[in-house]
Amino acid sequence: METIRILGTVLVTGAASVTEYFWKGPKAESWSLQYHVFFKTIRNVAESGNGRVKPERLQELSRIPSFVPRNCKIEAMFFRRSKEAVDFCRGQAHFEWHHTANDVDNLVDAELIAAGEDFDPEQVIYMLHGGGYVMGSIQLNRQMAYRMAKRSKSRVFGPNYRLAPQHPFPCGLIDAISGYIFLLRQFEPQNIVLTGDSAGGGLCLSVLYAIRDMGLPMPAGAVLFSPWVDLTHSFPGFVAHGEFDYLPEKADQSGYPEYVGKRNHLYAPDNALNNPFVSPWYGSLEKLPPLLFQVGQKERLHEEDVAMYKKASESGVVSILEEYQDQVHVFQAFPLVTNRMARFAFDQASKFIRQVTGRDVDELISGHFFVDAKCQMHQQ
């Protein structure tokens, strides 16, 4: 029944979107028919499934691997949760402590992904997947990981950190910090670059805060694809851009009656949403490594990501903001639809990685850049 309902939504929305495109024109100026139909369909499927599909089912579905070419090399790996990470998170004392956060015995599964044999064995990209902290996996992110690995000539290491509601904050953060500590045993910090999309991008910033506060050596930099930095939704743009983006305004929690009316997110209680390790917007960015922000002009998180870039720059952090015309949330994850923009974005991200790791002689230029539909960059 679930499959039939989804297929029905896809067919009805697809037909309606084609009609709307030719009758009223594209939703955004540069959207093609393919783009318009694809994202309208995704949005309607997400809205129709909101509250109908429980997180456990979403987690199961989001473990389905994305397609990658035959030369993609995937190595399954495991690492142990760090007691140091658990102790650090417990010491924050700003949030509700969950009993599963104490678990240091079970291993965290991960993948090491390479695009064939052409990579620098001393370099690694540490990828944290998105999914609103309730779904997602490195398996689903394999295509993004492959593209990053191919262009940067590095391997990508991605963990399957624990997800809410079974394992709410700070469980995912503990796993993400532990993964970085694991990498430090094998790579020099100046050869490690963090990257993440959406919630994974926000988690990257939380991990950077923890690395700094724990006195660990900083990585070379971080690439942030549409990072979710404010779970309090204090920026008006989250609602204003809802007519374009596929992200739902609010996740339905009817499948978990114990939370209905009590909290806004399955990831963390309301009194913890302004904790900087939950919402990096509320933290200090001082002493962080170089940051690259890539954000879609029409996405819900546009305003908060622009503000986060400005805050980083004002804090003395070398920061770059690339704002992509008419693009939606994490458009890089849909290369068949956003192919030209996605390729350009990955090229820019890989260039940044080579620069911060010292493999590119070009100078790293910070600033705010607008990328138009023809992939021409304009400094703002």
Residue pairs with C-beta under 8 A, 6 or more apart in sequence:
2 52
2 53
5 48
5 52
6 45
6 48
6 49
9 41
9 44
9 45
9 48
10 41
10 45
13 40
13 41
13 44
13 45
14 37
14 41
16 40
17 36
17 37
17 40
17 41
18 33
18 37
20 36
20 40
21 33
21 36
21 37
26 32
26 33
26 35
26 36
27 36
27 40
27 243
27 244
28 244
28 298
28 326
29 326
29 373
30 325
30 326
30 373
31 39
31 326
34 337
35 337
35 338
38 334
38 337
39 246
39 328
39 337
42 246
43 245
43 246
46 246
46 247
46 248
47 248
50 248
50 251
50 252
51 252
51 253
51 254
51 255
54 255
55 134
55 135
55 163
55 164
55 165
55 166
55 255
55 266
56 166
58 134
58 135
59 134
59 135
59 137
59 163
61 135
62 131
62 135
62 136
62 137
62 140
63 137
63 139
63 140
64 139
64 140
65 139
65 140
65 142
66 139
66 140
66 141
66 142
66 143
66 144
67 143
68 74
68 142
68 143
68 146
69 115
69 146
71 115
71 116
72 113
72 114
72 115
72 116
72 142
72 146
73 113
73 114
73 115
73 116
73 117
74 111
74 112
74 113
74 142
75 111
75 112
75 113
76 109
76 110
76 111
77 109
77 110
77 111
77 112
77 157
78 107
78 108
78 109
78 110
79 107
79 108
79 110
79 159
79 178
79 179
79 182
80 104
80 107
80 108
80 178
80 182
81 103
81 104
81 106
81 107
81 108
81 174
81 175
81 178
82 104
82 174
82 177
82 178
82 181
82 182
83 104
84 181
84 214
85 173
85 174
85 177
85 178
85 181
85 210
86 101
86 102
86 104
86 174
88 177
88 210
88 213
88 214
89 101
89 170
89 173
89 174
89 177
89 210
89 277
90 97
90 101
92 170
92 275
92 277
94 272
94 275
94 277
95 169
95 170
95 268
95 269
95 271
95 272
95 275
95 277
95 278
96 268
96 269
96 271
96 272
97 170
98 167
98 168
98 169
98 170
98 171
100 162
100 166
100 167
100 171
101 167
101 170
101 171
101 174
108 159
108 160
108 161
108 162
108 175
108 178
108 179
109 159
109 160
110 138
110 157
110 158
110 159
110 160
110 179
111 138
111 139
111 142
111 145
111 157
111 158
112 155
112 156
112 157
113 138
113 142
113 145
113 146
113 149
113 155
113 156
113 157
113 158
114 149
114 155
114 156
115 146
115 149
115 150
116 150
118 153
119 149
119 153
119 154
119 155
120 153
120 154
120 359
121 155
122 187
122 188
122 191
123 152
123 153
123 154
123 155
123 187
123 191
123 192
123 193
123 357
123 359
124 154
124 155
124 156
124 157
124 183
124 186
124 187
124 191
124 192
124 193
125 145
125 148
125 149
125 152
125 154
125 155
125 156
125 157
125 192
125 193
125 194
125 195
125 353
126 156
126 157
126 158
126 179
126 180
126 183
126 192
126 193
126 194
126 195
126 219
127 138
127 141
127 144
127 145
127 148
127 156
127 157
127 158
127 195
127 196
127 200
128 158
128 159
128 161
128 176
128 194
128 195
128 196
128 200
128 201
128 203
128 204
128 207
129 136
129 137
129 138
129 140
129 141
129 158
129 160
129 196
129 197
129 200
130 136
130 141
130 196
130 197
130 198
130 199
130 200
130 201
130 225
130 228
130 330
131 137
131 140
131 163
131 198
131 199
131 200
132 198
132 199
132 228
132 251
132 267
133 163
133 164
133 169
133 172
133 199
133 203
133 265
133 266
133 267
134 163
134 164
134 165
134 251
134 266
134 267
135 163
136 163
136 199
136 200
137 160
138 145
138 158
138 159
138 160
139 160
141 158
141 197
141 333
143 333
143 335
144 197
144 332
144 333
145 156
145 158
146 156
147 332
147 335
147 346
148 154
148 156
148 195
148 346
148 349
148 350
148 353
149 155
149 156
151 346
151 347
151 349
151 350
152 349
152 350
152 353
152 354
154 193
154 353
157 179
157 183
159 175
159 176
159 179
161 171
161 172
161 175
161 176
161 179
161 203
162 171
162 172
162 174
162 175
163 172
164 171
164 172
164 265
164 266
164 267
164 268
165 256
165 259
165 266
165 267
168 266
168 267
168 268
169 267
169 268
169 272
169 277
169 278
170 277
172 203
172 267
173 203
173 206
173 207
173 210
173 277
176 203
176 206
176 207
177 207
177 210
177 211
177 214
180 192
180 194
180 207
180 211
180 216
180 219
181 216
183 192
184 192
184 216
184 217
189 217
189 218
189 219
189 220
190 219
190 220
190 357
190 358
191 220
191 357
192 219
192 220
193 219
193 220
193 221
193 222
193 223
193 353
193 356
193 357
194 204
194 207
194 208
194 219
194 221
194 222
194 223
195 201
195 204
195 222
195 223
195 224
195 225
195 349
196 202
196 203
196 204
196 222
196 224
196 225
196 227
197 225
197 226
197 227
197 330
197 332
197 333
198 225
198 226
198 227
198 228
198 301
198 329
198 330
199 228
200 227
201 224
201 225
201 226
201 227
201 228
201 229
202 227
202 228
202 229
202 231
202 279
202 280
204 222
204 224
204 227
205 222
205 224
205 227
205 229
205 280
205 283
205 285
205 288
205 308
206 276
206 277
206 278
206 280
206 283
208 218
208 219
208 222
208 288
208 289
209 276
209 277
209 280
209 283
209 284
210 216
210 277
211 217
211 218
211 219
212 218
212 287
212 288
218 287
218 288
218 289
219 289
220 289
220 290
220 353
220 356
220 357
221 289
221 290
221 291
221 292
221 352
221 353
221 356
221 357
222 288
222 289
222 290
222 291
222 292
223 292
223 294
223 349
223 352
223 353
224 291
224 292
224 293
224 294
224 305
225 294
225 330
225 332
225 333
225 345
225 349
226 294
226 295
226 296
226 299
226 301
226 305
226 329
226 330
227 280
227 293
227 301
227 305
227 308
228 301
229 279
229 280
229 281
229 301
229 304
229 305
229 308
230 279
230 281
230 282
230 304
231 264
231 265
231 267
231 268
231 273
231 278
231 279
232 273
232 274
232 279
233 239
233 264
234 281
235 303
235 304
235 307
236 303
237 300
237 301
237 302
237 303
237 304
238 249
238 300
238 301
238 303
238 304
239 249
239 300
240 303
241 298
241 299
241 300
241 302
241 303
242 249
242 300
244 298
244 299
244 328
245 296
245 298
245 299
245 300
245 328
245 329
246 328
246 329
247 299
247 300
247 301
247 329
249 300
250 264
251 265
251 266
253 259
253 260
253 263
253 266
254 260
256 266
259 266
262 270
263 269
263 270
264 270
264 273
265 273
267 278
268 275
268 278
272 278
273 279
274 282
275 282
276 282
276 283
276 284
277 283
280 308
281 304
281 307
281 308
281 311
284 315
285 311
285 312
285 315
285 317
286 315
286 316
286 317
288 312
288 315
288 317
289 317
289 318
289 356
290 317
290 318
290 319
290 320
290 352
290 356
290 364
290 366
291 309
291 312
291 317
291 318
291 319
291 320
292 319
292 320
292 322
292 348
292 349
292 352
293 305
293 308
293 309
293 319
293 320
293 321
293 322
294 322
294 324
294 332
294 345
294 348
294 349
295 301
295 302
295 305
295 306
295 321
295 322
295 323
295 324
296 302
296 323
296 324
296 326
296 327
296 328
296 329
296 330
296 331
297 323
297 324
297 325
297 326
297 327
298 326
298 327
298 328
299 327
299 328
299 329
300 329
301 329
302 323
305 321
306 321
306 323
306 368
309 319
309 320
309 321
309 368
312 319
313 319
313 366
318 364
318 366
319 366
320 352
320 364
320 365
320 366
320 367
320 369
321 367
321 368
321 369
322 345
322 348
322 369
322 371
322 377
323 368
323 369
323 370
323 371
323 380
324 331
324 341
324 345
324 371
325 370
325 371
325 372
325 373
326 373
327 338
327 341
331 338
331 341
331 342
331 345
332 338
332 342
332 345
332 346
334 342
335 342
335 343
340 375
341 371
341 373
341 375
344 371
344 375
345 371
351 360
351 362
352 364
354 360
355 362
355 363
355 364
356 364
367 379
367 380
368 379
368 380
369 377
369 378
369 379
369 380
370 377
370 378
370 379
370 380
371 377
371 378
372 378
